[in-house]
Amino acid sequence: MQGRNSESVSEGEQVEAAEREAARRRLLIQAEAERVPVEETTRAVRERRWRREQR
């Protein structure tokens, strides 16, 4: 009976691992779909006039 029990635990672990992998892939696909290419982002540039006024 103990061998049977360890097999079911192993099957359960395999199912959980497969579910985690599927979720990870879904997240990666979603992240890639929502990703903004670097070329389309703006770079922050310091405003020197503002910094002079603060002194």
C-alpha positions in Angstrom: 0.0 0.0 0.0 2.8 2.4 0.7 4.1 2.1 -2.8 0.7 3.0 -4.1 0.5 6.1 -1.9 3.9 7.4 -3.0 2.8 7.0 -6.6 -0.3 9.1 -6.1 1.8 11.8 -4.4 4.2 11.7 -7.3 1.3 12.1 -9.7 -0.1 15.0 -7.7 3.3 16.7 -7.8 3.5 16.1 -11.5 0.1 17.7 -12.0 1.0 20.7 -9.9 4.3 21.1 -11.7 2.5 21.0 -15.1 0.0 23.6 -13.8 2.8 25.9 -12.6 4.5 25.6 -15.9 1.3 26.3 -17.8 0.7 29.4 -15.6 4.3 30.6 -16.1 3.9 30.3 -19.9 0.6 32.2 -19.8 2.2 35.0 -17.8 5.1 35.2 -20.2 2.8 35.4 -23.2 0.8 38.1 -21.5 3.9 40.0 -20.5 5.3 39.9 -24.0 1.9 41.1 -25.4 1.9 44.1 -23.0 5.6 44.9 -23.4 6.5 48.4 -24.7 9.6 48.4 -26.8 12.4 50.6 -25.5 12.3 52.7 -28.7 8.8 53.8 -27.8 9.6 54.9 -24.2 10.8 58.4 -23.3 13.9 58.9 -21.2 13.7 61.2 -18.2 15.8 64.3 -18.6 16.5 66.5 -15.6 15.2 70.0 -15.7 18.1 72.2 -14.8 16.1 75.4 -14.5 14.0 73.7 -11.8 17.1 72.6 -9.9 18.5 76.2 -9.9 15.3 77.6 -8.5 15.4 75.1 -5.6 18.8 76.4 -4.2 
